[in-house]
Amino acid sequence: MKISILTLGCKVNQAESSMIGGALEGSGHEIVDLSDIPDICVINTCTVTAKSDYQSRQLIRRAHRVGARVIVTGCYSESQQGAVKAMEGVEQVIRNANKLSIITKLTGKPSGAALYPPSHSRSRLSIKIQDGCNNSCSYCAIPGVRGVSKSVDPNTVIMQVNQAVSSGYNEIVLTGIHLGSYGYDLIPKVKLSNILKTILNTTKIQRIRLSSIEIGEIDDELLELCTDSRICQHLHIPLQSGDDKTLKLMNRTYDSSKFSLKIKQINRRLPDIAIGTDVIVGFPGEGEAEFKNSYSVIEGLPISYMHSFPFSPRPGTTASKMSDDVAPAIKKERMRMLTSLNKRKKLDYMMKQIGKDVDVLIEECDHNICSGTTGNYLKIQIPSNNNPRGTIVHARVEGIKDGKLIGCPIDPLSH
């Protein structure tokens, strides 16, 4: 059968969809785009914002319009099961906890712990090592649809990394809803740094990238591991707000001073590292003074890029019941200001890369130019040396064009 898998949201969703797609492909099904008129469409939804809810509904309607049998899973369908089941064309809604049962439903085979890396993609592979969250941020609905923190057994993680290597992947992304809590629920208890050490010592994966991690979970042991050449010089650390009153209302576990001190410590230890962050704009009660505090903190930190989002009340969360909402026009203006700041910070960081040597994971080649991503998470174009997709090549950064680095391949011995 022809099957399309459409995914919204976080890297955990992407990792789950990848596992499902690989298993279906391994059983003889053809994974296709929606434009190829699939027999079945699996839609892995997201509910992190109201926009995500809307996009989830739109994908369901599009899949139905092309005549596919529609199977829906993910966080939006978890929170709105009744509404999703009632949508025209939806054949079945699969709970988050049973997401991998889609493999059994469509192949007749048990899903198991095998990774089933998809053969149609040979760049990087996301591997989910943790799910759920024990935090209670006032704006976030994800703990309600993902449950408490659950870690994947270390032996399974190592097996999946080795499967990725055997399938030709040179970079993996370790993902989780609350990645830094990895291992605390296991017996015996382990930490994220423990599984990283094991991967480094027992597998041949060339490049390891971490998905989002909280500021309080970055300790000296983890920073020391990040000096290893196989671990990408890239951390994504959510801030959400630089104003202490707002952080308290968000029920975050740090204040702006603690966040700033740690970011500066990381930057001193790893001067070339890319540090990304998330910022929520227009949280209830965010007046002009609170926004200025937040802007000032971000402006003063060695942040390489940021993702900013207008506050979107999620049903059932504490923040959805808060008064003193911020007017849409004010949110829009603050988003504009942060977008401008983001462009400036990203360009400053890119300028600092000129003249440096980087490792590039090749993602696409068109004619005589290859595009890829550096270990520190920057897009780069280099002349093609007939490098297949997914290989890692060494390059020297020579300039910037159209928002991307421009580089030239170099001999690894000179790297």
Rosetta blueprint (number, residue, H / E / L):
1 M L
2 K E
3 I E
4 S E
5 I E
6 L E
7 T E
8 L L
9 G L
10 C L
11 K H
12 V H
13 N H
14 Q H
15 A H
16 E H
17 S H
18 S H
19 M H
20 I H
21 G H
22 G H
23 A H
24 L H
25 E H
26 G H
27 S L
28 G L
29 H L
30 E E
31 I E
32 V L
33 D L
34 L H
35 S H
36 D H
37 I L
38 P L
39 D L
40 I E
41 C E
42 V E
43 I E
44 N E
45 T E
46 C L
47 T L
48 V L
49 T L
50 A H
51 K H
52 S H
53 D H
54 Y H
55 Q H
56 S H
57 R H
58 Q H
59 L H
60 I H
61 R H
62 R H
63 A H
64 H H
65 R H
66 V L
67 G L
68 A L
69 R E
70 V E
71 I E
72 V E
73 T E
74 G E
75 C H
76 Y H
77 S H
78 E H
79 S H
80 Q L
81 Q H
82 G H
83 A H
84 V H
85 K H
86 A L
87 M L
88 E L
89 G L
90 V E
91 E E
92 Q E
93 V E
94 I L
95 R L
96 N H
97 A H
98 N H
99 K L
100 L L
101 S H
102 I H
103 I H
104 T H
105 K H
106 L H
107 T H
108 G L
109 K L
110 P L
111 S L
112 G L
113 A L
114 A L
115 L L
116 Y L
117 P L
118 P L
119 S L
120 H L
121 S L
122 R L
123 S L
124 R E
125 L E
126 S E
127 I E
128 K E
129 I E
130 Q E
131 D E
132 G L
133 C L
134 N L
135 N L
136 S L
137 C L
138 S L
139 Y L
140 C L
141 A L
142 I H
143 P H
144 G H
145 V H
146 R H
147 G L
148 V L
149 S L
150 K E
151 S E
152 V L
153 D L
154 P H
155 N H
156 T H
157 V H
158 I H
159 M H
160 Q H
161 V H
162 N H
163 Q H
164 A H
165 V H
166 S H
167 S L
168 G L
169 Y L
170 N L
171 E E
172 I E
173 V E
174 L E
175 T E
176 G E
177 I L
178 H L
179 L H
180 G H
181 S H
182 Y L
183 G L
184 Y L
185 D L
186 L L
187 I L
188 P L
189 K L
190 V L
191 K L
192 L H
193 S H
194 N H
195 I H
196 L H
197 K H
198 T H
199 I H
200 L H
201 N H
202 T H
203 T L
204 K L
205 I L
206 Q L
207 R E
208 I E
209 R E
210 L E
211 S L
212 S L
213 I L
214 E L
215 I H
216 G H
217 E H
218 I L
219 D L
220 D H
221 E H
222 L H
223 L H
224 E H
225 L H
226 C L
227 T L
228 D L
229 S L
230 R L
231 I E
232 C L
233 Q L
234 H E
235 L E
236 H E
237 I L
238 P L
239 L L
240 Q E
241 S L
242 G L
243 D L
244 D H
245 K H
246 T H
247 L H
248 K H
249 L H
250 M H
251 N L
252 R L
253 T L
254 Y L
255 D L
256 S H
257 S H
258 K H
259 F H
260 S H
261 L H
262 K H
263 I H
264 K H
265 Q H
266 I H
267 N H
268 R H
269 R H
270 L L
271 P L
272 D L
273 I L
274 A E
275 I E
276 G E
277 T E
278 D E
279 V E
280 I E
281 V E
282 G L
283 F L
284 P L
285 G L
286 E L
287 G L
288 E H
289 A H
290 E H
291 F H
292 K H
293 N H
294 S H
295 Y H
296 S H
297 V H
298 I H
299 E H
300 G L
301 L L
302 P L
303 I L
304 S L
305 Y E
306 M E
307 H E
308 S E
309 F E
310 P E
311 F L
312 S L
313 P L
314 R L
315 P L
316 G L
317 T L
318 T L
319 A H
320 S H
321 K H
322 M L
323 S L
324 D L
325 D L
326 V L
327 A L
328 P H
329 A H
330 I H
331 K H
332 K H
333 E H
334 R H
335 M H
336 R H
337 M H
338 L H
339 T H
340 S H
341 L H
342 N H
343 K H
344 R H
345 K H
346 K H
347 L H
348 D H
349 Y H
350 M H
351 M H
352 K L
353 Q L
354 I L
355 G L
356 K L
357 D E
358 V E
359 D E
360 V E
361 L E
362 I E
363 E E
364 E E
365 C E
366 D E
367 H L
368 N L
369 I E
370 C E
371 S E
372 G E
373 T E
374 T E
375 G L
376 N L
377 Y L
378 L L
379 K E
380 I E
381 Q E
382 I E
383 P E
384 S L
385 N L
386 N L
387 N L
388 P L
389 R L
390 G L
391 T L
392 I E
393 V E
394 H E
395 A E
396 R E
397 V E
398 E E
399 G E
400 I E
401 K E
402 D L
403 G L
404 K E
405 L E
406 I E
407 G E
408 C E
409 P E
410 I L
411 D L
412 P H
413 L H
414 S H
415 H L
